[in-house]
Amino acid sequence: MSIKEKRRIILISMIGVIAFVLIMIGISYAYTMFSVSQKNPNVVQAGCLRVTLEEKNNISLSNAVPINDNEGKKLQPYEFTIKNTCNTDAYYETSFVVDNVTNQSNIGNVKLFLTGDTLVEPQILNTFNKVELTNVTTSDNYKIDEGKLNAGKEKTFYLNLWIDYNTTTSGWNFNGHVVLTSTTTSVSDKTDPIVTFTNEGDGNLNVLATDESGVSSVCINKSTSISDCYWNRYVDNFKYEITNTTQETYYAHVRDIYGNVSVSSVAGFIDKTPPVVTIANKTCVKGTCTLTVNMTDDVGVVAYQENTSTSATTSWTNVESVKTNTITLTKTTKGTYYVYAKDKRNNIGSLAITITEDDLYIDTEKPILTVVSKGCDANKVCTVKVKLTDNIGVASYQEGSSSTAGSSWTALSSPTTETTITLTKNALGTYYAFAKDTSDNVGSISYTLTENDYDQTPPVMTFGIDDATHKIATVTCTDPESGIVGEASKTQNLTGTSNVDVTFTCTNGVGKKTTETHTYKYSTCALGENTCQSRTWNCSDCYYGENTCQSKYVCTKYSCPSGYSASGSSCTKTTTVAVGSYSSANECSALCSREYGTGSYCSGSTCYNKSTQTASKVCSAGYTDDCYSGHNTCEYGCDYDPCYTGHNTCKVGWTL
């Protein structure tokens, strides 16, 4: 049941009688008498609903003629106020009742303009919705406003009527008055309206709203607040005109008859951006080019044309407004072609498309197929890779055991000049692969799978050792052809105080095995507490007379020079020499005391030994023999192994 059927209708008879008498005088409509007057306020009250109709601006027009809307809006209006003195909210409808018209068709010559709480733009009277009113005998009753009035609140309206500018009839008169119907309401509808707000780019913002109890009015502004709203009477697909070309945010506030309000926003602007035209795909085969062209526009493409003209003509193909429209063109002749797209605001975008001789080239070259690799695993599952190449582009392929291509092709995602396909076969034998290019040229290749295609290479084994402890052996097997079946690696702890043999066996996918043993060498420096057990002396083989060292004494582990005898790791002088000569004072200074012992001294390049004792030299730990500067070819005379108790440099564990 509708709201109207549910509510109790109270007819407030003759709230204010507005007598509109339109008298057409003369042989044309040029002078039309239009007199309206209301001098005293009328107060009508039903229950606690009180309505006042008051003429604050006296209207008395004589010799009026039909006028346009702008002039009609400037007329002095009638003012009436609806005030709810009840304790509950009320729903109301305001209707205009036509009392009399001498020519019924002339209802279409009266325009009504309502402002105040609700805005009704100038509208021909009989275009309003008709309603049935209790105790009103006339059928020409038009609802001009409705809504909810809260308890204790009031609304004020201003009403203008005039003769439409396009009136051409004469000799008729018109009478009417305003009627208010109302009922109290508990406001059962608490659901906000559903609103869709869109910008068509044509200078209008469109509002489409629905509500279970009915949409009453709409306000368009640039704020999320309704404090500055000027409410317009809502009609289906309400349009709001804008003039800005730059983007601004507009808000549509929609109110139902019970005062529930919803809001929606949209970027409002007049579209001055032309559609964008692009080529989505261009395919040329056997002298024919097929073009896929996209036309996109934020507001919507409404028409297009395609020709060889450098500017758009008047011949358009209209399409349903869409943001992206796609067309397909076919060209067999070289030249430049133009595609134009038009949006709702008549903005035009274009694209030039050039078809060249190369585009129309008829390809006769077949694709080339090459077997890149082939191999079979232990289960006789063979993998074959075939490379496909073509001067223009491979489009599809097929493979099988027949030497003739069939009708079933596997298409590539897009034509390409080179690609590699992978084929899988479960049996030995001869097979064929075929490739077709974009010009339908077909190339082929055959290949044979035999026992020799099985993996002939055994696994490769790699031994290693843990770098941190040197006590863990590692071994890894790899086989790139058929892979490893079973364990591919292992680790083994190295224990004890001797070399350790590590053995491992692995098997590849075709059953070939590799077994290897590797010996990890134990470091003897790791005995006991892992310290060296002795001091090892190493003396240089570089000695006097053979390596140009000029020193008179050289320690060697092999032999001693003339006049010296070996004693352990040292050479001891066996003769007494009182005086020694050197080639220079520097040499004498460096070697005199060393050769002849304490108390020796140099005079010039001669060394004098004051004692008669035998001079001796012992290689001691940390001491090295400095061969004479300028003639030295030996780095050291005598050195020692720095690995001894307290100074261990040996690595712990085993080595590869």
C-alpha positions in Angstrom: 0.0 0.0 0.0 1.4 3.4 -0.9 2.0 6.3 1.5 -1.0 8.1 0.1 -3.2 5.0 0.8 -1.8 4.6 4.3 -2.2 8.2 5.5 -5.2 10.1 6.6 -5.8 12.9 4.1 -7.0 16.2 5.5 -8.2 18.6 3.0 -7.7 22.1 4.2 -10.2 23.7 2.0 -9.5 27.0 0.4 -6.2 27.6 2.3 -6.0 30.6 0.2 -7.9 31.2 -2.9 -5.6 32.4 -5.6 -7.8 33.5 -8.4 -5.9 33.5 -11.6 -8.0 35.1 -14.4 -6.4 35.0 -17.8 -8.4 37.0 -20.3 -7.3 37.0 -23.9 -8.2 40.2 -25.6 -8.0 41.0 -29.3 -7.2 39.0 -32.4 -3.8 37.8 -31.2 -2.0 37.0 -27.9 0.0 40.2 -28.0 -2.1 41.8 -25.2 -3.2 39.3 -22.6 -4.9 40.5 -19.4 -3.4 38.7 -16.4 -4.7 39.9 -13.0 -4.0 38.2 -9.7 -4.6 39.7 -6.2 -4.7 38.5 -2.6 -5.2 41.2 0.0 -5.9 39.4 3.3 -4.0 36.5 4.9 -6.0 33.3 5.1 -5.4 31.0 8.1 -6.6 27.4 8.0 -6.0 24.9 10.8 -6.8 21.2 10.8 -6.0 19.6 14.2 -2.7 21.1 15.2 -1.5 21.8 11.7 -1.6 25.5 10.9 -1.1 26.9 7.4 -0.9 30.6 6.7 -1.2 32.1 3.2 -0.2 35.7 3.3 0.3 38.2 0.5 3.3 40.1 1.6 3.9 41.4 -1.9 0.7 42.5 -3.6 0.3 41.2 -7.1 -1.8 43.2 -9.4 -0.8 43.0 -13.1 -2.8 44.4 -15.9 -2.3 44.3 -19.6 0.2 41.5 -19.1 1.6 39.6 -22.1 3.2 36.2 -22.3 6.7 36.4 -20.9 9.8 34.2 -20.8 11.1 32.4 -17.8 13.6 35.0 -16.7 10.9 37.6 -16.6 8.5 35.3 -14.9 11.0 34.6 -12.1 11.2 38.3 -11.4 7.4 38.7 -10.7 6.3 39.5 -7.2 5.4 36.1 -5.7 2.7 35.0 -3.3 4.1 33.8 0.0 2.7 31.0 2.1 3.9 29.3 5.2 3.2 25.8 6.6 3.6 25.6 10.4 3.4 22.3 12.4 2.1 23.1 15.9 1.6 19.4 16.7 3.8 17.4 19.1 4.5 14.9 16.4 6.0 15.2 12.9 3.7 15.5 9.9 3.9 14.6 6.3 2.4 17.0 3.8 1.5 17.5 0.1 0.9 20.8 -1.6 -1.3 20.7 -4.7 -2.5 23.3 -7.1 -6.2 22.8 -8.0 -7.5 24.2 -11.3 -11.0 25.5 -10.6 -11.9 26.6 -14.1 -10.4 26.9 -17.5 -12.5 27.9 -20.5 -10.2 26.0 -22.9 -8.9 22.8 -21.3 -5.8 22.7 -23.5 -4.7 26.1 -22.1 -3.6 24.4 -18.9 -0.5 23.8 -20.9 0.0 27.6 -21.2 0.4 28.3 -17.5 3.9 28.1 -16.0 4.5 27.7 -12.2 7.7 28.6 -10.3 8.1 27.6 -6.7 10.9 28.7 -4.4 11.5 28.6 -0.7 12.2 25.4 1.2 11.9 23.6 -2.1 12.9 24.9 -5.6 10.7 24.0 -8.5 12.1 25.5 -11.7 9.6 27.0 -14.2 7.4 24.2 -15.4 4.2 23.9 -17.3 1.4 23.2 -14.9 0.0 20.1 -16.5 3.5 18.4 -16.5 3.3 18.0 -12.7 1.9 14.6 -11.4 -1.8 14.5 -11.0 -3.4 13.6 -7.7 -6.9 12.8 -6.4 -8.1 15.0 -3.5 -10.9 14.3 -1.1 -13.8 16.8 -1.4 -12.3 18.2 -4.6 -14.6 17.7 -7.6 -12.1 18.8 -10.3 -9.7 16.3 -11.9 -7.0 18.8 -12.7 -5.1 18.6 -9.4 -1.3 18.8 -9.6 1.1 18.0 -6.7 3.8 20.7 -6.7 5.6 19.8 -3.4 5.7 17.2 -0.6 7.8 16.5 2.5 8.1 16.1 6.2 7.5 18.8 8.7 8.9 18.3 12.1 6.9 19.2 15.2 7.2 22.9 15.9 8.8 23.7 12.6 7.6 25.7 9.6 8.4 26.1 5.9 7.9 29.1 3.7 7.3 29.1 0.0 7.0 31.7 -2.8 4.7 31.0 -5.8 4.9 32.7 -9.2 2.6 32.0 -12.2 2.6 33.5 -15.6 1.5 32.9 -19.2 4.1 30.9 -21.1 6.0 32.9 -23.8 5.0 30.4 -26.5 1.2 30.9 -25.9 -0.6 31.4 -29.3 -4.3 30.9 -28.3 -6.6 33.6 -27.1 -10.1 34.0 -25.5 -9.8 31.8 -22.4 -9.7 32.3 -18.7 -8.3 30.4 -15.8 -9.0 30.0 -12.0 -7.2 28.0 -9.3 -6.1 27.7 -5.7 -3.6 25.9 -3.4 -4.7 22.9 -1.3 -2.7 21.2 1.5 -3.2 17.7 2.7 -1.3 16.3 5.7 -1.1 13.5 8.3 0.9 13.0 11.4 3.7 10.4 11.1 5.9 8.4 13.4 8.6 8.5 10.9 8.7 4.8 10.1 11.2 5.4 7.2 14.7 5.9 8.7 16.5 4.6 5.6 18.6 7.1 3.6 18.0 7.4 -0.1 20.2 5.6 -2.6 21.9 8.1 -4.9 24.1 7.9 -8.0 25.9 11.0 -9.0 27.6 11.2 -12.4 29.3 13.6 -14.7 28.6 13.2 -18.4 31.1 15.9 -19.4 28.4 17.8 -21.4 28.0 20.5 -18.8 25.4 18.6 -16.7 25.8 16.6 -13.5 23.2 13.8 -13.3 21.5 12.7 -10.1 19.6 9.4 -10.0 18.0 8.7 -6.6 15.6 6.1 -5.2 13.9 5.8 -1.8 11.3 3.5 -0.3 9.1 6.4 0.7 9.9 8.7 -2.2 12.7 11.2 -3.0 11.6 14.7 -2.2 14.4 17.1 -3.1 18.0 17.4 -4.1 20.8 20.0 -3.4 24.0 20.4 -5.4 26.9 22.3 -3.8 30.6 22.1 -3.3 30.5 21.1 0.4 29.8 18.0 2.4 27.5 20.1 4.6 23.8 21.0 3.8 23.9 24.2 5.8 24.0 26.3 2.6 21.8 24.0 0.6 19.1 25.4 -1.8 16.8 22.4 -2.2 15.5 21.6 -5.6 12.4 19.5 -6.2 13.7 16.1 -7.4 12.7 14.7 -10.7 14.0 11.5 -12.3 17.5 11.9 -13.7 17.9 15.4 -12.2 20.4 17.5 -14.1 22.6 20.2 -12.7 24.3 22.6 -15.1 28.0 23.5 -14.6 30.3 25.7 -16.6 33.8 25.0 -15.2 36.3 23.3 -17.5 38.8 22.4 -14.7 38.0 19.6 -12.3 36.0 20.5 -9.1 34.3 18.3 -6.6 30.5 18.6 -6.4 28.2 17.0 -3.8 24.7 15.8 -4.4 22.6 15.8 -1.2 19.3 13.9 -1.7 16.4 14.1 0.8 13.4 11.8 1.0 10.0 13.0 2.2 10.8 12.1 5.8 14.0 14.1 5.8 16.5 11.3 5.5 19.5 12.6 3.6 22.2 10.9 1.5 25.2 12.4 -0.2 27.4 11.5 -3.2 30.3 13.3 -4.8 31.6 13.5 -8.4 34.4 15.3 -10.2 32.5 17.9 -12.2 33.9 19.6 -15.3 33.0 20.3 -18.9 34.9 17.8 -20.9 37.3 19.5 -23.4 39.7 16.6 -23.7 39.4 14.7 -27.0 39.3 10.9 -27.1 42.6 9.0 -27.5 42.9 6.8 -30.5 45.5 4.0 -30.5 46.4 0.8 -32.4 46.0 -2.2 -30.2 47.2 -4.7 -32.8 48.5 -4.7 -36.4 48.8 -8.0 -38.2 49.8 -8.2 -41.9 49.5 -11.5 -43.7 49.6 -12.3 -47.4 49.1 -8.7 -48.5 46.3 -7.9 -46.0 46.7 -5.9 -42.9 44.2 -6.3 -40.0 44.2 -3.4 -37.5 42.6 -3.3 -34.1 42.0 0.3 -33.1 40.9 1.5 -29.6 39.2 4.8 -29.0 39.0 5.8 -25.3 37.5 8.8 -23.5 36.9 9.4 -19.8 33.4 10.6 -20.5 32.5 8.4 -23.4 33.0 7.9 -27.2 29.8 8.4 -29.1 30.8 8.3 -32.7 33.8 7.5 -35.0 34.8 7.6 -38.7 37.6 6.2 -40.8 38.9 7.5 -44.1 41.8 9.0 -46.0 40.9 12.6 -45.2 43.3 14.7 -43.1 40.3 16.2 -41.2 37.1 14.7 -40.0 34.1 14.8 -42.3 30.4 15.1 -41.4 29.9 11.4 -41.9 30.0 9.7 -38.5 29.1 6.2 -37.3 27.2 6.6 -34.0 27.8 4.1 -31.2 26.4 3.7 -27.7 28.4 5.9 -25.3 31.3 3.9 -23.9 34.6 4.8 -22.4 36.5 2.4 -24.8 35.2 1.6 -28.3 37.1 -0.9 -30.4 36.9 -1.3 -34.2 38.7 -3.6 -36.7 40.1 -2.3 -40.0 41.3 -4.3 -43.0 43.7 -2.8 -45.5 45.1 -4.2 -48.7 46.5 -1.0 -50.2 49.5 1.0 -49.0 48.8 4.6 -47.9 47.9 6.7 -44.9 44.5 6.2 -43.2 42.9 8.3 -40.5 40.6 7.2 -37.6 38.6 9.9 -35.8 36.7 9.5 -32.5 34.1 12.0 -31.0 32.9 12.2 -27.4 29.7 13.6 -26.0 31.1 17.2 -26.0 32.1 16.9 -29.7 35.7 16.8 -28.8 37.5 14.9 -31.6 40.6 12.8 -31.4 42.4 11.2 -34.3 45.1 8.8 -35.4 47.1 8.4 -38.6 47.8 4.9 -39.7 50.4 4.2 -42.5 50.4 1.0 -44.5 53.7 0.4 -46.3 54.9 -1.9 -49.0 56.7 -3.9 -46.4 53.4 -4.4 -44.5 51.8 -5.8 -47.6 54.8 -8.0 -48.4 53.8 -11.6 -49.3 56.1 -13.9 -47.3 57.1 -17.2 -49.0 59.9 -18.3 -46.6 59.2 -21.3 -44.5 60.1 -21.4 -40.8 63.4 -23.2 -39.9 63.4 -25.9 -37.2 66.5 -27.0 -35.3 66.9 -29.7 -32.7 68.8 -28.0 -29.9 69.0 -31.0 -27.5 67.6 -34.4 -26.8 68.0 -36.9 -24.0 66.2 -39.7 -22.2 66.1 -40.6 -18.5 66.1 -44.1 -16.9 62.3 -44.4 -17.4 62.8 -43.8 -21.2 61.1 -40.4 -20.9 62.8 -38.3 -23.5 63.0 -34.5 -23.6 63.6 -32.8 -27.0 64.1 -29.0 -27.4 63.4 -27.6 -30.9 64.2 -24.0 -31.9 61.7 -22.4 -34.3 62.8 -19.4 -36.4 61.2 -17.3 -39.2 62.0 -14.1 -41.0 58.5 -12.7 -40.3 57.2 -14.6 -37.3 56.3 -18.1 -36.2 52.6 -18.3 -35.3 51.9 -21.9 -34.3 53.4 -25.4 -34.3 52.5 -29.1 -34.1 54.4 -32.4 -33.6 53.8 -36.1 -33.9 54.9 -39.3 -35.6 53.4 -38.5 -39.0 55.6 -37.0 -41.7 52.6 -34.9 -42.9 51.3 -31.9 -40.9 47.7 -32.2 -39.6 45.0 -29.6 -39.1 45.5 -29.1 -35.4 48.0 -26.4 -34.5 49.2 -25.0 -31.1 49.2 -21.2 -31.3 51.9 -19.2 -29.7 50.8 -16.3 -27.5 52.0 -13.9 -30.2 54.0 -14.4 -33.4 57.8 -14.4 -32.9 60.9 -14.6 -35.1 62.5 -17.1 -32.7 61.3 -19.4 -29.9 62.2 -22.8 -28.4 59.6 -25.5 -27.7 60.1 -28.5 -25.4 58.7 -31.9 -26.5 58.3 -35.0 -24.3 58.4 -38.5 -25.7 57.9 -41.8 -23.9 59.2 -44.2 -26.6 62.2 -44.4 -28.9 61.5 -43.8 -32.6 61.3 -41.2 -35.3 59.2 -38.0 -34.8 58.3 -34.8 -36.7 57.9 -31.2 -35.7 56.2 -28.5 -37.8 56.1 -24.7 -37.6 53.7 -22.3 -39.4 54.4 -18.6 -39.8 51.9 -15.7 -40.1 51.8 -16.2 -43.9 50.9 -19.9 -43.4 54.2 -21.1 -44.7 55.1 -24.5 -43.0 58.5 -25.8 -42.2 59.4 -29.2 -40.6 62.1 -31.3 -39.1 62.4 -35.0 -38.2 64.4 -36.5 -35.3 65.1 -40.0 -34.1 65.4 -41.2 -30.5 67.7 -44.2 -30.0 69.4 -46.0 -27.1 72.3 -43.6 -27.6 70.2 -40.7 -26.5 70.2 -42.1 -23.0 72.6 -40.4 -20.6 76.1 -41.9 -21.1 77.9 -39.8 -18.6 78.2 -41.1 -15.0 77.7 -38.8 -12.0 80.5 -36.4 -11.1 81.7 -36.6 -7.5 83.3 -33.7 -5.5 85.0 -34.0 -2.1 85.4 -31.2 0.4 86.2 -30.5 4.0 84.6 -28.3 6.6 86.6 -25.1 6.7 85.8 -24.3 10.3 86.9 -27.5 12.1 88.8 -29.5 9.5 87.2 -32.5 11.0 84.1 -33.1 8.7 84.5 -34.6 5.2 81.8 -33.7 2.6 81.1 -35.3 -0.8 78.5 -34.2 -3.4 77.3 -35.9 -6.6 75.9 -34.1 -9.6 74.5 -35.2 -13.0 73.1 -32.4 -15.3 71.8 -34.8 -17.9 69.5 -37.2 -15.9 70.0 -36.1 -12.3 70.8 -38.2 -9.2 68.6 -40.9 -7.9 68.8 -41.5 -4.2 71.4 -39.8 -2.0 73.3 -37.0 -3.8 75.6 -36.1 -0.9 77.0 -37.2 2.5 79.2 -36.0 5.4 81.5 -38.0 7.5 83.3 -37.1 10.8 87.1 -37.5 10.7 88.4 -39.1 13.9 91.7 -40.6 15.2 95.3 -39.4 14.7 95.9 -40.8 11.2 94.7 -40.4 7.6 91.1 -41.3 6.9 89.6 -42.8 3.6 86.1 -41.6 2.7 84.1 -43.6 0.1 80.8 -42.7 -1.6 78.7 -44.2 -4.3 75.9 -42.4 -6.2 73.6 -43.2 -9.2 72.2 -41.0 -11.9 68.8 -41.2 -13.6 69.7 -43.8 -16.2 71.4 -46.1 -13.6 75.1 -45.2 -14.1 77.1 -45.2 -10.9 80.1 -43.5 -9.7 82.2 -44.8 -6.7 85.2 -42.9 -5.4 87.5 -43.0 -2.4 89.4 -39.9 -1.2 92.1 -40.0 1.5 92.0 -37.1 4.0 95.6 -36.4 5.3 96.0 -36.1 9.1 98.1 -33.1 10.3 101.0 -34.4 12.4 101.1 -31.0 14.1 97.9 -32.0 15.8 99.5 -34.6 18.1 98.9 -34.4 21.8 97.7 -31.0 22.6 98.2 -29.9 19.1 101.6 -28.3 19.6 105.0 -28.8 17.9 107.2 -31.3 19.7 110.6 -30.0 18.7 112.6 -27.0 17.4 113.5 -27.7 13.9 116.5 -25.7 12.5 116.7 -24.9 8.8 119.9 -23.6 7.4 120.4 -22.1 3.9 122.2 -23.9 1.2 123.6 -20.6 0.1 127.2 -20.5 1.2 130.4 -18.8 0.4 132.1 -19.4 -2.9 129.0 -20.7 -4.7 126.3 -18.0 -4.4 128.4 -14.7 -4.3 127.7 -14.2 -0.5 130.7 -12.2 0.8 130.4 -13.2 4.4 133.3 -15.2 5.9 130.9 -17.5 7.6 127.9 -19.4 6.3 125.9 -21.9 8.3 124.5 -24.8 6.3 123.0 -28.1 7.3 124.9 -29.9 4.6 128.6 -28.8 5.0 130.9 -26.2 6.4 133.5 -24.1 4.5 137.2 -24.6 4.7 138.5 -23.9 8.2 135.2 -24.9 9.9 133.7 -28.1 11.3 130.1 -29.1 11.7 128.9 -29.3 15.3 125.1 -30.1 15.5 123.4 -27.3 13.7 126.4 -25.0 13.6 129.8 -24.6 12.1 132.8 -24.0 14.4 136.1 -22.3 13.3 138.9 -24.7 13.7 141.9 -22.4 13.1 143.2 -19.3 14.8 143.4 -16.3 12.6 144.9 -13.2 14.1 144.2 -10.8 11.2 141.6 -10.9 8.5 141.3 -8.6 5.5 138.0 -7.5 3.9 137.2 -5.7 0.7 135.8 -2.7 2.5 135.6 -1.0 5.9 131.8 -1.7 5.9 132.4 -5.4 5.4 135.0 -5.4 8.1 132.7 -3.6 10.6 129.9 -6.0 9.8 131.9 -9.2 10.1 135.0 -8.7 12.2 133.6 -9.5 15.6 131.5 -12.2 14.3 134.4 -13.9 12.6 137.0 -13.4 15.3 135.0 -13.2 18.5 134.8 -10.6 21.3 137.6 -8.1 21.4 138.1 -8.0 17.6 138.1 -4.7 15.9 138.6 -3.1 12.5 141.1 -0.7 11.3 140.2 0.3 7.8 139.3 -2.9 6.1 141.5 -5.1 8.3 140.2 -7.0 11.3 142.5 -7.5 14.3 141.9 -10.3 16.9 143.5 -9.3 20.2 143.0 -12.7 21.7 144.5 -15.9 20.7 141.3 -17.8 21.3 139.5 -19.5 18.5 136.5 -17.6 17.3 133.3 -19.6 16.8 129.8 -19.0 15.5 126.7 -20.9 16.5 123.3 -20.6 14.8 120.9 -19.9 17.6 117.1 -19.6 17.5 116.0 -16.4 15.9 119.4 -15.4 14.5 120.0 -15.1 10.7 123.0 -14.7 8.6 122.9 -11.4 6.7 124.8 -11.9 3.5 126.9 -8.9 2.6 124.9 -6.0 1.2 125.3 -5.5 -2.5 126.4 -9.0 -3.2 123.6 -11.0 -1.5 121.7 -13.7 -3.3 120.8 -15.6 -0.2 117.9 -14.5 2.0 118.9 -16.3 5.1 121.9 -18.2 6.4 120.2 -20.0 9.3 116.6 -20.0 10.4 114.4 -22.0 12.7 110.9 -23.6 12.7 108.7 -21.2 14.6 106.4 -24.1 15.6 107.4 -25.0 19.1 105.7 -25.1 22.5 103.7 -22.0 23.2 104.0 -20.7 19.6 101.8 -23.2 17.6 101.1 -22.4 14.0 99.9 -25.8 12.9 96.3 -26.3 11.7 94.2 -28.7 13.6 92.7 -31.8 11.9 92.8 -33.1 8.3 93.4 -31.7 4.8 92.2 -32.8 1.4 
